């Protein structure tokens, strides 16, 4: 009985005993590695759709558009400068050539520009005796070979803007005893007197009328405020003494590039006169007696744009070219960029003025760029032709800066 009780106790103790789980074997130098997750294929990629990309914030989009607007305004200002400094000169050249053609003056020495006119010492003829459409032409070799400007009656802005130089009606005519006074712009409109500060004592200022040459020699200059009208008097050296000299006076604005608060006055005195039928003055001739500058009614030396006188034909032809290319690209390719955006193959672009214009041109990238450049060219030329003159005529600050006027 005693053995039986011990057996039961041992069996009970054995039943309460739990054998430990066998430990996994450890290996020396074992390294544990975490495998990266296997990427799952994107269903959009299998369908050829564009991957989503982060777009710019609203703030950056607004700043980007603001930058484009500022760049556009800067370009418009640059176009206004181009109009003021270049195109007004082209229009002035066109008008002056037309005026010379309508006057039908003969060429010196019947067209033989190699003849030098003999200096005359007799009584000085005066021409014209009264105001006419074309009073004279002025040649100043110091301003460059071929420099010539018309002189018309009057100094209103319409005359000075398109006709070169304007004669003060209250002053004398070329060759007269007294003062032949003219005015001209120093900037823009062909800048007829833009280089008066280059004149040196003794430089020739040559006036040609229909039949005569008047060769003046530069003497001096002065700078005055606009109210000093005595500078164009018959005897500006002494207002109380009758004139005894035959003078020329050139008046223009000072300073050159900012608001004209003063006037630059240049004086010259007649040296001699000559007949146009005899040739050209020595001052307009080279050492070989071939003329540097000779009056001619031909327009062979004119630039292409000055022959036009207006940019309207250029705008028209550029517009025709744009429409032809646009329609051809539209028929052949339509709008590939817009199609890809709608189909999800290209992400929707950020806000941009010029980006929008480029996307809305038909055809591949090269064609779209060509169309955009052509469109911007049309807009730029149109601004020069129509918007800039309107602004100079109607915006007060530009009116005072440009002194623009038309006939």
ROSEVO-749170 format. One line per 2 residues: number of its first residue (from 0); their letters; for each residue x, y, z of N, C-alpha, C. Coordinates in steps of 0.1 Angstrom, whole numbers, always signed. Layout:
N
NUM	A	X Y Z X Y Z X Y Z ~ ...
***
This chain:
407
0	XX	+8 -12 +0 +0 +0 +0 +9 +12 +0 ~ +19 +11 +7 +29 +22 +8 +35 +25 -6
2	XX	+38 +15 -14 +43 +16 -27 +33 +23 -37 ~ +21 +19 -34 +10 +25 -43 +9 +40 -41
4	XX	+10 +44 -28 +8 +58 -26 +20 +66 -32 ~ +32 +61 -31 +43 +68 -37 +42 +69 -52
6	XX	+37 +58 -58 +35 +58 -73 +26 +69 -77 ~ +15 +70 -70 +5 +80 -73 +11 +94 -71
8	XX	+19 +96 -61 +25 +110 -59 +34 +113 -70 ~ +43 +104 -73 +52 +106 -84 +45 +109 -97
10	XX	+34 +102 -100 +27 +104 -112 +20 +118 -112 ~ +15 +122 -100 +10 +135 -99 +20 +146 -101
12	XX	+32 +144 -95 +42 +154 -97 +47 +154 -111 ~ +47 +143 -118 +51 +143 -132 +41 +150 -141
14	XX	+28 +148 -137 +18 +155 -145 +19 +170 -144 ~ +24 +175 -132 +25 +190 -130 +37 +195 -137
16	XX	+46 +187 -140 +59 +191 -146 +57 +194 -161 ~ +62 +206 -166 +62 +209 -181 +76 +210 -186
18	XX	+79 +203 -196 +93 +203 -201 +95 +216 -209 ~ +105 +223 -208 +108 +235 -215 +109 +232 -230
20	XX	+104 +242 -238 +105 +240 -253 +119 +241 -257 ~ +123 +233 -267 +137 +232 -271 +141 +246 -277
22	XX	+152 +251 -273 +157 +264 -278 +162 +262 -292 ~ +160 +273 -300 +165 +272 -314 +180 +274 -313
24	XX	+186 +267 -321 +201 +267 -321 +206 +281 -325 ~ +216 +286 -319 +223 +299 -322 +236 +296 -330
26	XX	+238 +305 -340 +250 +303 -348 +259 +315 -346 ~ +271 +313 -345 +280 +324 -343 +281 +333 -355
28	XX	+280 +346 -353 +281 +356 -364 +268 +357 -372 ~ +257 +354 -366 +244 +354 -373 +240 +369 -375
30	XX	+236 +373 -387 +231 +387 -391 +217 +386 -395 ~ +209 +395 -389 +195 +395 -392 +192 +406 -402
32	XX	+186 +404 -414 +183 +414 -424 +168 +415 -426 ~ +164 +429 -428 +150 +432 -431 +148 +434 -446
34	XX	+140 +426 -452 +138 +427 -467 +129 +438 -470 ~ +132 +447 -480 +123 +458 -484 +110 +452 -489
36	XX	+99 +460 -488 +86 +456 -493 +87 +455 -508 ~ +80 +446 -513 +80 +444 -528 +70 +454 -533
38	XX	+74 +463 -542 +64 +473 -548 +54 +467 -556 ~ +42 +472 -554 +31 +467 -562 +30 +475 -575
40	XX	+27 +469 -586 +26 +476 -598 +14 +486 -598 ~ +17 +498 -603 +7 +509 -604 -2 +506 -616
42	XX	-14 +505 -614 -24 +503 -625 -24 +514 -635 ~ -21 +527 -630 -20 +538 -639 -9 +537 -649
44	XX	+3 +531 -644 +14 +530 -652 +12 +520 -663 ~ +4 +509 -660 +1 +499 -671 -7 +505 -681
46	XX	-16 +515 -678 -25 +521 -687 -18 +533 -695 ~ -5 +536 -691 +2 +547 -698 -2 +560 -693
48	XX	-7 +561 -681 -11 +574 -675 +0 +581 -668 ~ -1 +594 -667 +10 +602 -660 +9 +599 -645
50	XX	+21 +599 -639 +22 +597 -624 +18 +611 -618 ~ +11 +610 -607 +8 +623 -600 +20 +630 -595
52	XX	+21 +643 -597 +32 +651 -592 +27 +663 -584 ~ +35 +666 -575 +31 +677 -566 +30 +690 -573
54	XX	+19 +698 -572 +18 +710 -578 +22 +722 -569 ~ +25 +733 -576 +29 +744 -568 +18 +749 -559
56	XX	+21 +755 -548 +11 +761 -539 +5 +773 -546 ~ -7 +777 -541 -14 +788 -546 -5 +801 -546
58	XX	+2 +802 -535 +11 +814 -534 +21 +815 -545 ~ +28 +803 -547 +38 +803 -558 +32 +805 -572
60	XX	+20 +800 -574 +13 +803 -586 +10 +817 -588 ~ +5 +824 -578 +2 +838 -579 +15 +846 -581
62	XX	+26 +843 -574 +38 +850 -576 +44 +847 -590 ~ +42 +835 -596 +46 +833 -609 +39 +841 -620
64	XX	+26 +842 -618 +18 +850 -627 +21 +865 -626 ~ +24 +870 -613 +28 +883 -611 +41 +886 -618
66	XX	+50 +877 -617 +63 +879 -624 +61 +880 -639 ~ +52 +872 -645 +50 +873 -659 +43 +886 -663
68	XX	+35 +891 -654 +28 +904 -657 +39 +915 -656 ~ +48 +915 -647 +58 +925 -646 +68 +924 -658
70	XX	+71 +912 -662 +80 +910 -674 +73 +916 -686 ~ +60 +914 -687 +52 +919 -699 +52 +934 -699
72	XX	+50 +940 -687 +50 +955 -686 +64 +960 -690 ~ +75 +953 -685 +88 +958 -689 +90 +957 -704
74	XX	+85 +946 -710 +86 +945 -725 +78 +956 -732 ~ +66 +960 -727 +58 +971 -733 +66 +984 -731
76	XX	+72 +987 -720 +80 +999 -718 +92 +999 -728 ~ +98 +987 -730 +109 +987 -740 +104 +990 -754
78	XX	+92 +985 -757 +87 +988 -770 +84 +1002 -772 ~ +79 +1009 -761 +77 +1023 -762 +90 +1031 -765
80	XX	+101 +1027 -758 +114 +1033 -761 +118 +1031 -776 ~ +116 +1018 -781 +119 +1015 -795 +111 +1025 -804
82	XX	+98 +1026 -801 +90 +1035 -809 +95 +1050 -808 ~ +98 +1054 -796 +102 +1068 -794 +116 +1071 -801
84	XX	+125 +1062 -799 +139 +1064 -804 +142 +1060 -818 ~ +134 +1050 -823 +137 +1045 -836 +125 +1047 -846
86	XX	+113 +1043 -843 +103 +1043 -853 +99 +1057 -857 ~ +99 +1066 -847 +95 +1080 -850 +106 +1086 -860
88	XX	+118 +1082 -859 +128 +1086 -869 +126 +1080 -882 ~ +121 +1068 -883 +118 +1061 -896 +107 +1069 -903
90	XX	+96 +1072 -895 +85 +1080 -901 +89 +1094 -905 ~ +98 +1100 -897 +103 +1113 -901 +111 +1112 -914
92	XX	+120 +1102 -915 +127 +1100 -928 +118 +1098 -940 ~ +108 +1090 -938 +98 +1088 -949 +91 +1101 -953
94	XX	+87 +1109 -943 +80 +1121 -947 +90 +1131 -954 ~ +102 +1132 -949 +111 +1141 -955 +115 +1137 -969
96	XX	+117 +1125 -972 +119 +1120 -986 +107 +1123 -995 ~ +95 +1121 -990 +84 +1124 -998 +83 +1139 -1001
98	XX	+86 +1147 -991 +86 +1162 -993 +96 +1166 -1004 ~ +108 +1160 -1003 +118 +1164 -1013 +114 +1159 -1027
100	XX	+108 +1148 -1028 +103 +1143 -1041 +92 +1152 -1046 ~ +83 +1157 -1038 +73 +1165 -1043 +78 +1179 -1046
102	XX	+89 +1183 -1040 +95 +1196 -1044 +102 +1196 -1057 ~ +107 +1184 -1061 +113 +1183 -1075 +125 +1192 -1077
104	XX	+133 +1194 -1067 +145 +1202 -1069 +155 +1194 -1077 ~ +163 +1202 -1085 +172 +1195 -1094 +185 +1191 -1086
106	XX	+192 +1181 -1091 +205 +1177 -1085 +216 +1188 -1088 ~ +225 +1189 -1079 +236 +1199 -1081 +244 +1195 -1094
108	XX	+247 +1206 -1102 +254 +1204 -1114 +248 +1195 -1124 ~ +234 +1194 -1123 +227 +1186 -1132 +229 +1171 -1130
110	XX	+233 +1167 -1118 +235 +1153 -1114 +250 +1149 -1113 ~ +259 +1158 -1117 +273 +1155 -1117 +278 +1159 -1103
112	XX	+279 +1150 -1094 +283 +1153 -1080 +297 +1154 -1078 ~ +305 +1153 -1088 +320 +1154 -1087 +324 +1169 -1088
114	XX	+315 +1178 -1093 +319 +1192 -1094 +317 +1199 -1081 ~ +327 +1208 -1079 +327 +1216 -1067 +323 +1230 -1071
116	XX	+313 +1235 -1064 +307 +1248 -1068 +317 +1259 -1063 ~ +319 +1269 -1072 +327 +1280 -1069 +321 +1290 -1059
118	XX	+329 +1294 -1049 +324 +1303 -1039 +322 +1317 -1045 ~ +310 +1322 -1042 +306 +1335 -1048 +309 +1346 -1038
120	XX	+313 +1358 -1043 +316 +1369 -1034 +307 +1381 -1036 ~ +298 +1380 -1045 +289 +1392 -1048 +278 +1393 -1038
122	XX	+268 +1401 -1042 +256 +1402 -1033 +250 +1388 -1030 ~ +246 +1386 -1018 +241 +1373 -1014 +226 +1373 -1018
124	XX	+222 +1363 -1026 +207 +1362 -1029 +200 +1356 -1017 ~ +187 +1359 -1016 +179 +1354 -1005 +169 +1344 -1012
126	XX	+168 +1332 -1006 +159 +1323 -1012 +155 +1313 -1000 ~ +142 +1310 -999 +131 +1316 -1006 +127 +1329 -1001
128	XX	+120 +1337 -1008 +116 +1350 -1004 +103 +1350 -995 ~ +96 +1338 -995 +85 +1336 -986 +84 +1322 -983
130	XX	+76 +1319 -973 +74 +1305 -968 +69 +1296 -979 ~ +74 +1284 -979 +70 +1274 -989 +70 +1260 -982
132	XX	+66 +1250 -989 +65 +1237 -983 +78 +1232 -979 ~ +89 +1234 -987 +102 +1230 -983 +111 +1243 -985
134	XX	+115 +1248 -973 +123 +1260 -973 +138 +1257 -977 ~ +143 +1247 -971 +158 +1244 -973 +161 +1230 -968
136	XX	+173 +1226 -971 +179 +1214 -965 +192 +1219 -958 ~ +195 +1212 -947 +207 +1215 -939 +216 +1203 -939
138	XX	+229 +1205 -942 +239 +1195 -942 +250 +1199 -931 ~ +253 +1189 -923 +263 +1192 -913 +273 +1180 -913
140	XX	+285 +1182 -920 +294 +1170 -921 +299 +1165 -907 ~ +299 +1173 -897 +303 +1169 -884 +294 +1158 -879
142	XX	+281 +1158 -883 +271 +1149 -878 +272 +1135 -885 ~ +280 +1134 -895 +282 +1122 -903 +280 +1124 -918
144	XX	+287 +1115 -925 +286 +1116 -940 +272 +1112 -944 ~ +265 +1120 -952 +252 +1117 -956 +241 +1123 -947
146	XX	+245 +1130 -936 +235 +1136 -927 +229 +1148 -935 ~ +216 +1148 -935 +208 +1159 -942 +194 +1159 -936
148	XX	+189 +1171 -933 +175 +1172 -928 +168 +1184 -935 ~ +155 +1182 -937 +147 +1192 -943 +144 +1204 -933
150	XX	+141 +1215 -939 +137 +1227 -931 +123 +1231 -936 ~ +113 +1231 -928 +100 +1235 -932 +96 +1247 -923
152	XX	+85 +1254 -927 +81 +1266 -920 +73 +1262 -908 ~ +77 +1267 -896 +69 +1265 -884 +77 +1256 -874
154	XX	+75 +1258 -861 +82 +1250 -851 +72 +1243 -842 ~ +59 +1241 -847 +50 +1233 -839 +55 +1218 -839
156	XX	+49 +1211 -829 +53 +1197 -828 +51 +1189 -840 ~ +40 +1192 -847 +37 +1184 -860 +48 +1186 -870
158	XX	+54 +1198 -871 +65 +1200 -880 +78 +1194 -876 ~ +81 +1195 -863 +93 +1190 -858 +93 +1175 -857
160	XX	+81 +1169 -855 +81 +1154 -853 +82 +1147 -866 ~ +78 +1153 -877 +78 +1145 -890 +87 +1152 -901
162	XX	+90 +1164 -900 +97 +1171 -911 +111 +1175 -909 ~ +117 +1171 -898 +131 +1174 -896 +133 +1186 -887
164	XX	+136 +1198 -894 +139 +1210 -887 +127 +1220 -891 ~ +124 +1229 -881 +114 +1239 -884 +120 +1253 -883
166	XX	+116 +1261 -892 +121 +1275 -893 +111 +1284 -884 ~ +118 +1292 -876 +110 +1302 -868 +104 +1313 -877
168	XX	+91 +1314 -879 +85 +1323 -889 +90 +1338 -886 ~ +93 +1341 -874 +97 +1355 -871 +111 +1358 -875
170	XX	+119 +1349 -879 +133 +1351 -882 +135 +1352 -897 ~ +147 +1355 -902 +150 +1357 -916 +152 +1344 -923
172	XX	+152 +1346 -937 +154 +1335 -946 +169 +1333 -948 ~ +173 +1321 -954 +187 +1319 -957 +193 +1330 -965
174	XX	+205 +1334 -962 +212 +1344 -969 +209 +1358 -965 ~ +199 +1360 -957 +195 +1374 -953 +204 +1379 -943
176	XX	+205 +1392 -942 +211 +1399 -931 +202 +1397 -919 ~ +207 +1392 -908 +199 +1389 -896 +202 +1374 -892
178	XX	+191 +1367 -888 +193 +1354 -882 +183 +1344 -888 ~ +189 +1334 -895 +181 +1323 -900 +180 +1313 -889
180	XX	+169 +1312 -881 +169 +1303 -869 +159 +1292 -871 ~ +164 +1280 -867 +156 +1268 -869 +157 +1260 -856
182	XX	+147 +1251 -854 +146 +1243 -842 +145 +1228 -846 ~ +149 +1219 -838 +148 +1205 -840 +149 +1197 -828
184	XX	+144 +1185 -828 +145 +1176 -817 +159 +1171 -815 ~ +162 +1168 -802 +175 +1162 -799 +175 +1147 -797
186	XX	+163 +1142 -794 +161 +1128 -792 +148 +1124 -799 ~ +148 +1112 -805 +137 +1107 -812 +134 +1115 -825
188	XX	+124 +1111 -833 +120 +1118 -845 +132 +1120 -854 ~ +141 +1110 -854 +153 +1112 -863 +164 +1120 -856
190	XX	+162 +1125 -844 +172 +1133 -836 +180 +1142 -845 ~ +174 +1151 -852 +181 +1160 -862 +192 +1168 -855
192	XX	+190 +1172 -843 +201 +1180 -836 +206 +1172 -823 ~ +207 +1159 -825 +211 +1151 -813 +226 +1153 -810
194	XX	+234 +1158 -820 +248 +1158 -818 +254 +1173 -818 ~ +245 +1182 -814 +250 +1196 -814 +262 +1198 -805
196	XX	+263 +1190 -795 +274 +1191 -785 +288 +1187 -792 ~ +287 +1181 -803 +299 +1177 -810 +305 +1188 -819
198	XX	+297 +1198 -822 +302 +1209 -831 +314 +1216 -825 ~ +324 +1219 -834 +336 +1226 -831 +337 +1239 -839
200	XX	+343 +1249 -833 +345 +1262 -840 +350 +1260 -854 ~ +344 +1266 -864 +348 +1265 -878 +341 +1254 -885
202	XX	+333 +1245 -879 +326 +1234 -886 +316 +1241 -895 ~ +314 +1234 -907 +305 +1239 -917 +290 +1235 -913
204	XX	+281 +1244 -915 +267 +1242 -914 +262 +1247 -928 ~ +258 +1238 -936 +255 +1241 -950 +240 +1241 -953
206	XX	+235 +1252 -958 +220 +1253 -961 +219 +1253 -976 ~ +210 +1244 -981 +208 +1244 -996 +193 +1247 -998
208	XX	+191 +1257 -1006 +177 +1261 -1011 +176 +1255 -1025 ~ +165 +1259 -1032 +163 +1254 -1045 +175 +1257 -1055
210	XX	+180 +1269 -1054 +191 +1273 -1064 +204 +1276 -1058 ~ +205 +1277 -1044 +217 +1283 -1038 +222 +1274 -1027
212	XX	+235 +1275 -1024 +242 +1270 -1012 +246 +1281 -1003 ~ +243 +1280 -991 +248 +1290 -981 +257 +1282 -971
214	XX	+269 +1285 -970 +279 +1278 -962 +282 +1287 -949 ~ +276 +1283 -938 +279 +1290 -925 +290 +1282 -918
216	XX	+297 +1290 -909 +307 +1284 -901 +303 +1285 -886 ~ +303 +1274 -879 +299 +1274 -865 +309 +1283 -857
218	XX	+303 +1291 -848 +311 +1300 -839 +310 +1296 -824 ~ +299 +1295 -819 +298 +1293 -804 +284 +1288 -801
220	XX	+282 +1285 -788 +269 +1281 -783 +266 +1287 -769 ~ +254 +1286 -765 +250 +1289 -751 +238 +1281 -747
222	XX	+236 +1279 -734 +225 +1272 -728 +217 +1282 -720 ~ +204 +1282 -724 +195 +1292 -717 +182 +1285 -713
224	XX	+174 +1291 -706 +161 +1286 -702 +151 +1290 -713 ~ +140 +1283 -714 +131 +1285 -726 +125 +1299 -728
226	XX	+124 +1307 -717 +119 +1320 -719 +128 +1330 -726 ~ +140 +1326 -728 +150 +1336 -734 +148 +1335 -749
228	XX	+138 +1342 -754 +135 +1342 -769 +145 +1351 -776 ~ +152 +1359 -769 +161 +1369 -776 +173 +1361 -784
230	XX	+174 +1348 -781 +185 +1341 -788 +182 +1339 -803 ~ +170 +1341 -807 +167 +1340 -821 +164 +1354 -827
232	XX	+168 +1364 -820 +165 +1378 -826 +174 +1380 -838 ~ +171 +1390 -846 +179 +1394 -858 +193 +1396 -854
234	XX	+196 +1402 -842 +209 +1405 -838 +210 +1400 -823 ~ +212 +1387 -821 +211 +1381 -807 +223 +1386 -799
236	XX	+233 +1392 -805 +245 +1397 -797 +242 +1410 -791 ~ +233 +1418 -797 +230 +1431 -792 +216 +1435 -797
238	XX	+206 +1434 -788 +193 +1436 -792 +190 +1451 -796 ~ +198 +1460 -792 +196 +1474 -794 +203 +1479 -807
240	XX	+210 +1470 -814 +217 +1474 -826 +211 +1466 -838 ~ +209 +1473 -849 +204 +1466 -861 +214 +1455 -866
242	XX	+209 +1444 -871 +218 +1433 -875 +227 +1437 -887 ~ +239 +1432 -887 +248 +1434 -898 +254 +1421 -903
244	XX	+252 +1411 -895 +258 +1398 -899 +247 +1389 -905 ~ +251 +1379 -913 +242 +1369 -917 +244 +1356 -909
246	XX	+235 +1354 -900 +237 +1343 -890 +228 +1331 -892 ~ +231 +1320 -886 +222 +1309 -885 +222 +1304 -870
248	XX	+211 +1301 -865 +209 +1296 -851 +202 +1283 -851 ~ +207 +1273 -844 +201 +1260 -842 +197 +1259 -828
250	XX	+184 +1257 -825 +179 +1255 -811 +174 +1241 -809 ~ +177 +1236 -797 +173 +1222 -794 +172 +1221 -779
252	XX	+168 +1209 -774 +165 +1207 -760 +178 +1204 -752 ~ +178 +1207 -740 +189 +1204 -731 +183 +1202 -717
254	XX	+186 +1191 -710 +195 +1180 -713 +190 +1171 -724 ~ +198 +1162 -728 +195 +1154 -740 +185 +1142 -737
256	XX	+187 +1136 -725 +179 +1124 -723 +168 +1125 -712 ~ +167 +1136 -706 +157 +1138 -695 +148 +1150 -699
258	XX	+140 +1153 -689 +130 +1164 -692 +138 +1177 -696 ~ +134 +1183 -707 +141 +1195 -712 +138 +1207 -704
260	XX	+147 +1211 -696 +145 +1223 -688 +152 +1235 -694 ~ +161 +1233 -703 +168 +1244 -710 +169 +1242 -725
262	XX	+175 +1251 -732 +177 +1251 -746 +191 +1252 -749 ~ +196 +1244 -759 +210 +1245 -764 +210 +1253 -777
264	XX	+216 +1264 -777 +216 +1274 -788 +230 +1273 -795 ~ +230 +1270 -808 +242 +1270 -815 +242 +1281 -826
266	XX	+253 +1288 -827 +254 +1299 -837 +264 +1297 -848 ~ +261 +1303 -859 +271 +1303 -870 +269 +1315 -878
268	XX	+280 +1318 -886 +280 +1330 -895 +283 +1326 -909 ~ +276 +1333 -919 +278 +1330 -933 +293 +1332 -937
270	XX	+298 +1322 -944 +312 +1323 -949 +311 +1326 -964 ~ +303 +1319 -972 +302 +1322 -986 +289 +1316 -991
272	XX	+285 +1319 -1003 +274 +1312 -1010 +278 +1307 -1023 ~ +271 +1298 -1029 +274 +1293 -1042 +261 +1289 -1049
274	XX	+263 +1286 -1062 +251 +1282 -1070 +250 +1267 -1071 ~ +238 +1262 -1069 +236 +1248 -1070 +239 +1242 -1084
276	XX	+237 +1250 -1094 +240 +1246 -1108 +254 +1244 -1110 ~ +263 +1250 -1101 +278 +1248 -1103 +283 +1236 -1097
278	XX	+275 +1229 -1088 +281 +1217 -1081 +277 +1217 -1067 ~ +286 +1211 -1059 +284 +1211 -1044 +295 +1219 -1037
280	XX	+293 +1224 -1025 +304 +1231 -1018 +316 +1222 -1015 ~ +327 +1228 -1014 +339 +1221 -1011 +338 +1213 -998
282	XX	+331 +1218 -988 +329 +1211 -976 +321 +1198 -977 ~ +314 +1196 -988 +307 +1184 -990 +314 +1175 -1000
284	XX	+327 +1178 -1003 +335 +1171 -1013 +347 +1164 -1006 ~ +351 +1153 -1012 +363 +1146 -1007 +375 +1152 -1014
286	XX	+387 +1147 -1010 +399 +1152 -1016 +399 +1150 -1031 ~ +392 +1140 -1035 +392 +1136 -1050 +381 +1144 -1057
288	XX	+375 +1154 -1050 +364 +1162 -1056 +351 +1154 -1059 ~ +350 +1143 -1053 +337 +1136 -1054 +329 +1139 -1042
290	XX	+316 +1142 -1044 +308 +1147 -1033 +305 +1136 -1023 ~ +306 +1140 -1010 +302 +1132 -999 +287 +1131 -999
292	XX	+281 +1143 -999 +266 +1144 -998 +261 +1153 -1009 ~ +252 +1148 -1017 +246 +1156 -1027 +231 +1154 -1027
294	XX	+224 +1165 -1029 +209 +1164 -1029 +205 +1155 -1040 ~ +195 +1146 -1037 +190 +1137 -1047 +176 +1134 -1044
296	XX	+167 +1134 -1054 +153 +1130 -1051 +151 +1115 -1051 ~ +161 +1108 -1054 +160 +1093 -1054 +159 +1088 -1040
298	XX	+154 +1076 -1039 +153 +1070 -1025 +160 +1057 -1025 ~ +171 +1055 -1033 +178 +1042 -1033 +185 +1039 -1020
300	XX	+189 +1049 -1013 +196 +1047 -1000 +187 +1046 -988 ~ +174 +1046 -990 +165 +1045 -979 +163 +1031 -974
302	XX	+161 +1030 -961 +158 +1017 -955 +145 +1011 -960 ~ +143 +998 -959 +131 +992 -963 +119 +997 -955
304	XX	+120 +998 -942 +109 +1003 -934 +105 +1017 -937 ~ +115 +1025 -940 +113 +1040 -942 +105 +1041 -955
306	XX	+107 +1032 -965 +99 +1032 -977 +84 +1029 -974 ~ +82 +1021 -964 +68 +1018 -961 +62 +1030 -954
308	XX	+68 +1035 -944 +63 +1046 -936 +52 +1042 -926 ~ +48 +1029 -927 +38 +1024 -917 +41 +1009 -915
310	XX	+38 +1004 -903 +40 +990 -901 +28 +981 -904 ~ +17 +987 -909 +5 +980 -912 +7 +968 -921
312	XX	+14 +970 -932 +16 +958 -941 +24 +946 -934 ~ +33 +950 -925 +41 +939 -918 +31 +932 -909
314	XX	+23 +939 -902 +13 +933 -893 +4 +924 -901 ~ -1 +929 -912 -10 +921 -920 -4 +908 -925
316	XX	+8 +909 -931 +15 +897 -936 +18 +887 -925 ~ +22 +892 -913 +25 +883 -902 +13 +876 -897
318	XX	+2 +884 -897 -11 +878 -893 -16 +867 -903 ~ -14 +869 -916 -17 +859 -926 -8 +847 -924
320	XX	+5 +849 -922 +14 +837 -919 +9 +829 -907 ~ +6 +836 -897 +1 +829 -884 -11 +821 -887
322	XX	-21 +827 -893 -34 +820 -896 -31 +807 -905 ~ -23 +809 -915 -20 +797 -924 -14 +786 -916
324	XX	-3 +789 -908 +4 +779 -901 -6 +773 -890 ~ -14 +781 -883 -23 +777 -873 -33 +767 -879
326	XX	-39 +770 -890 -49 +762 -896 -43 +748 -900 ~ -31 +749 -907 -24 +737 -911 -21 +728 -900
328	XX	-16 +733 -889 -12 +725 -877 -25 +720 -870 ~ -35 +727 -870 -48 +723 -864 -54 +711 -872
330	XX	-53 +711 -885 -58 +700 -893 -49 +688 -891 ~ -36 +690 -891 -27 +678 -891 -26 +672 -877
332	XX	-25 +681 -866 -22 +675 -853 -32 +679 -842 ~ -40 +688 -845 -50 +694 -835 -42 +699 -822
334	XX	-46 +695 -810 -40 +701 -798 -34 +689 -790 ~ -23 +684 -793 -17 +672 -786 -16 +674 -771
336	XX	-11 +685 -767 -9 +687 -752 -22 +687 -745 ~ -32 +694 -750 -45 +694 -743 -51 +680 -743
338	XX	-49 +673 -754 -55 +659 -754 -48 +650 -744 ~ -35 +652 -742 -28 +643 -732 -32 +647 -718
340	XX	-35 +660 -715 -39 +664 -702 -53 +658 -699 ~ -62 +659 -709 -75 +654 -706 -75 +639 -704
342	XX	-66 +632 -712 -65 +617 -710 -58 +613 -698 ~ -52 +622 -691 -44 +618 -679 -30 +614 -682
344	XX	-25 +615 -694 -12 +611 -697 -2 +622 -694 ~ -6 +634 -691 +2 +645 -687 -5 +652 -675
346	XX	+3 +655 -665 -3 +662 -654 -8 +676 -657 ~ -18 +681 -650 -23 +694 -653 -12 +704 -649
348	XX	-8 +713 -658 +3 +722 -655 -1 +733 -645 ~ +9 +739 -640 +7 +751 -631 +2 +763 -638
350	XX	-4 +772 -631 -9 +784 -637 +2 +792 -643 ~ +0 +796 -656 +10 +805 -663 +4 +811 -675
352	XX	+6 +824 -677 +0 +831 -688 +6 +826 -701 ~ +19 +826 -702 +25 +822 -715 +25 +807 -717
354	XX	+25 +799 -706 +23 +785 -707 +9 +782 -713 ~ -1 +789 -708 -14 +787 -714 -15 +790 -729
356	XX	-8 +801 -733 -8 +804 -747 -1 +793 -755 ~ +10 +788 -750 +18 +778 -757 +10 +765 -758
358	XX	+3 +761 -747 -5 +749 -748 -17 +750 -758 ~ -22 +762 -760 -34 +763 -768 -30 +766 -783
360	XX	-17 +763 -787 -13 +763 -801 -13 +749 -806 ~ -18 +746 -818 -19 +733 -823 -5 +728 -827
362	XX	-4 +715 -829 +8 +709 -834 +19 +705 -824 ~ +30 +699 -829 +41 +695 -820 +48 +707 -814
364	XX	+58 +705 -805 +64 +715 -798 +70 +726 -807 ~ +77 +722 -817 +84 +732 -826 +74 +741 -832
366	XX	+63 +735 -837 +52 +743 -844 +46 +753 -834 ~ +44 +748 -822 +37 +756 -811 +46 +768 -808
368	XX	+59 +766 -806 +68 +777 -804 +68 +787 -815 ~ +68 +782 -827 +68 +791 -839 +56 +799 -839
370	XX	+44 +793 -836 +32 +801 -836 +32 +811 -825 ~ +37 +807 -813 +37 +817 -802 +46 +829 -805
372	XX	+58 +826 -810 +67 +837 -814 +61 +846 -824 ~ +54 +840 -834 +48 +848 -844 +37 +857 -838
374	XX	+29 +851 -829 +18 +858 -822 +24 +870 -814 ~ +35 +868 -807 +40 +879 -799 +46 +889 -808
376	XX	+52 +885 -819 +57 +895 -829 +46 +904 -834 ~ +34 +898 -837 +23 +906 -842 +18 +916 -832
378	XX	+17 +912 -819 +13 +920 -808 +23 +932 -807 ~ +36 +929 -807 +47 +939 -805 +46 +950 -816
380	XX	+45 +945 -828 +45 +955 -839 +32 +963 -839 ~ +21 +957 -835 +9 +964 -834 +10 +975 -823
382	XX	+16 +972 -812 +18 +982 -801 +26 +994 -806 ~ +37 +991 -814 +45 +1002 -819 +37 +1010 -829
384	XX	+29 +1004 -837 +21 +1011 -848 +10 +1019 -842 ~ +2 +1014 -832 -10 +1020 -828 -10 +1024 -813
386	XX	-6 +1015 -805 -7 +1018 -790 +3 +1029 -785 ~ +15 +1029 -790 +25 +1039 -785 +21 +1053 -790
388	XX	+18 +1055 -802 +13 +1069 -806 +1 +1073 -798 ~ -8 +1064 -795 -20 +1068 -787 -16 +1072 -773
390	XX	-7 +1064 -767 -2 +1067 -754 +5 +1080 -753 ~ +13 +1083 -763 +21 +1096 -763 +12 +1108 -765
392	XX	+0 +1105 -771 -9 +1116 -774 -20 +1118 -763 ~ -22 +1108 -754 -33 +1109 -745 -29 +1107 -730
394	XX	-17 +1102 -727 -13 +1100 -713 -5 +1112 -709 ~ -9 +1120 -700 -2 +1133 -697 +13 +1132 -695
396	XX	+18 +1122 -687 +32 +1122 -684 +40 +1118 -697 ~ +34 +1110 -706 +41 +1106 -718 +40 +1118 -728
398	XX	+29 +1126 -727 +28 +1138 -736 +40 +1147 -733 ~ +42 +1150 -720 +53 +1159 -717 +67 +1153 -720
400	XX	+68 +1140 -720 +81 +1134 -723 +84 +1133 -738 ~ +74 +1130 -746 +76 +1127 -760 +74 +1138 -769
402	XX	+66 +1148 -765 +63 +1160 -774 +57 +1155 -788 ~ +49 +1144 -787 +45 +1138 -800 +33 +1146 -805
404	XX	+33 +1147 -819 +21 +1153 -825 +21 +1148 -840 ~ +10 +1148 -846 +8 +1144 -860 +1 +1155 -868
406	X	+3 +1155 -881 -3 +1165 -889 -18 +1163 -889
***
